[in-house]
Amino acid sequence: MSTVMKNPSLYQRIRPLLKGFDGPLVFGIFLLVCAGMFTMYSSGFANGARFVDHGRNILLAGLIMFVVAQIPPQRLMSFAVPLYTVGVALLIAVALFGLTKKGAKRWLNIGFVIQPSEIMKIAMPLMLAWWFQKREGQLRPLDFLVAGLLLFAPVALIVKQPDLGTAILVLSAGVAVIFFAGLSWFLIVPPIVLGIVSVGLVVVFEPTLCAEGFRWPLLHDYQQQRICTLLDPTRDPLGKGFHIIQGMIAIGSGGFFGKGFMQGTQTHLDFIPERTTDFVFAAFSEEFGLAGNLFLIGSFAFLILRGLAIAVEGPTLFARLLAGSISLSFFIYAFVNMGMVSGILPVVGVPLPFISYGGTAMVTLGLGLGILMSVAKAKQLVQS
């Protein structure tokens, strides 16, 4: 005869909520969180509040992840259409009467200031995964066309703000869902080839395209300047090219093992701009060197591969598409941030997950990880 536990401990009460959490995914998150805290303590040492705030943001992301992980994927699917609709409506509101800061209209005051484009980082893969789930087993070319339109509308509104970094992240999340849904390689290869050819032409004709007075169609002046600065940072070494030059100096000066924790001269003498946000990778590289970079890249690779493994074993098409898209979004975050700091991609303002300072980005990160955990828990429940 079993006995009834009258006063269960706190652990015994929360144990059912922890059941099904993916251990390898938690381990990958732990490695990156540790790297982020060490880096923020050093790079934000001159501003002690940054380290404390970063720790608070990580705890907030962890709490969000824990809460979202309790929601089954099928329940998450019910949020897809409302969240996407609200996100697009807010983007339209930004275009009509948003707040302008530093020449960009990205924010909206609704009693408190929000950046609606951040919502689309999660709303977009949710919406497209919902769309393809509803058409499972009977996909037609028209369905992919509609998915492309659902993706194009918010991306175009975000580009107009302008916010190229967020637009790239939203676009990549949506493209990942469409790709995993079964988009033909016949439609994927031509844009890739066109992109490679375009980059080659820009490099070859760089003196003409970047000459003073020449204006590129479809790009804002500052976006054109970023590309030209990427091709030749010495064009304006104390202005537009300063960020890239100092970032490359910091990365190169780290050597193999780095200068040591708290010993980065570029970092602590304020040569690296935005060293706690967009250019935090330069600060990390200077102090931990190539060995530290290999550890960081390995940790991201472990997290991404584990996320893709969870996606492969998802119980429904919706869960698989959503988990796959979120996993690849971590790759885009890391690749674009490291690329722009290293001088191989334009500076577009994309944070490095877990490492860069920023509350809004950390909330989005927590939502994404929570969805991955939700899919992992659903998989284990189906297997049991």
PyMOL commands that set and color helices and strands:
alter all, ss='L'
color gray80, all
select helices_A, chain A and resi 10-18+23-43+48-69+73-77+80-97+117-134+141-160+164-180+185-204+206-209+221-231+233-235+242-253+265-268+280-312+317-342+359-383
alter helices_A, ss='H'
color red, helices_A
select strands_A, chain A and resi 99-101+104-109+113-114
alter strands_A, ss='S'
color yellow, strands_A
deselect
rebuild
show_as cartoon
